Amino acid sequence: MDLFEAIRTRRSVRRFADKPVEEEKIAAILEAARQAPSWANLQCWRFVVVKNQSTRERLSDLSYVESFFAPRGYKSNPAKKGIAEAPVVIVACADPAQSGAIWEQPYYLTDIGIASQNLMLASRALGLGTVFVGVFNEQEVRDLLGIPANLRVVGIFPLGYPREEKGDGPARRPLSEIVFYERWR
């Protein structure tokens, strides 16, 4: 799939077909994430690939944080079911010490964000779907997967073949609303 088509048609996928993901596709997606730029090329990202069903189910349980969802009227994380259902889950981590900071802005989040975008676009280009899950109990995810304390768990990506194809991605604001030339408005 062409890059611009992957960008245009990428959407958040939370329901997955009962079909395994080929190892070569997982490797290609991880390679795409590895190729992302980073602060001083320090490549602070680390990824844990989870295929074990009981571990995926536990990750699903850890993706609901009542203090976040309940006040917003959610009874669960919309991606919760997808984490358990997807044949593969990729947990994205970052080592803040292997990134930079300027004006008190830590860049490990930017670094892992760029790598994550590569992961999502590569997934789409290969006919797979995923969604960024950013609300979870970080300490319990760290404990479950044996992730060292110096790393931050930044995102969970359920990965698999979408249960259904929905065509183009969601509507976006027109460029005229978000782009300014030379000066703000």
Number of C-alpha atoms within 10 A of each C-alpha: 10 8 12 11 14 20 17 16 18 24 20 16 24 24 24 23 13 13 12 13 16 9 9 9 15 21 11 15 22 20 15 19 24 20 13 19 15 22 15 9 11 15 20 23 27 17 18 14 16 18 17 12 16 11 17 23 18 15 24 22 19 19 24 21 14 14 8 14 15 13 9 9 8 12 11 16 21 14 25 21 19 24 31 24 22 29 22 22 27 22 22 21 23 23 20 18 13 17 22 17 12 7 5 7 10 14 18 26 19 15 23 26 20 18 24 25 16 20 25 26 26 26 24 23 20 15 15 22 28 31 20 20 20 14 17 23 15 16 13 14 20 17 11 13 14 10 18 12 11 10 17 20 24 21 22 27 26 31 30 28 23 21 15 11 12 12 10 13 14 11 7 7 7 8 8 8 8 9 11 10 6 6 6 7 9
